[in-house]
């Protein structure tokens, strides 16, 4: 099966978004990093790389903090 060039990163770069699973709400919410996302070259979609899958809660995509762009936490 041929891979689409628009969904495959051509070089290793920092993700455009960090993927989090969030349980709870407000001040008691618990955020756990679960992966990252990269924008497609054509700007019409995202590629996700998930390290884990949530059992419950919601999935949130956030832009990385400038101080943590290259860090994995």
SULKAKA-V999984 format. One record per residue. N is the residue number from 1. NEAR is the number of other ideal C-beta (glycine too) atoms within 10 Angstrom. Layout:
N,NEAR + N,NEAR
//
This chain:
1,2 + 2,4 + 3,7 + 4,8 + 5,9 + 6,12 + 7,13 + 8,11 + 9,13 + 10,7 + 11,4 + 12,5 + 13,9 + 14,12 + 15,21 + 16,15 + 17,17 + 18,22 + 19,21 + 20,19 + 21,20 + 22,15 + 23,14 + 24,10 + 25,8 + 26,5 + 27,5 + 28,7 + 29,13 + 30,10 + 31,14 + 32,11 + 33,14 + 34,20 + 35,18 + 36,20 + 37,17 + 38,18 + 39,14 + 40,16 + 41,13 + 42,8 + 43,8 + 44,8 + 45,13 + 46,16 + 47,16 + 48,15 + 49,12 + 50,13 + 51,10 + 52,11 + 53,9 + 54,15 + 55,7 + 56,6 + 57,16 + 58,11 + 59,14 + 60,14 + 61,15 + 62,12 + 63,10 + 64,15 + 65,10 + 66,6 + 67,7 + 68,11 + 69,12 + 70,8 + 71,9 + 72,8 + 73,6
//
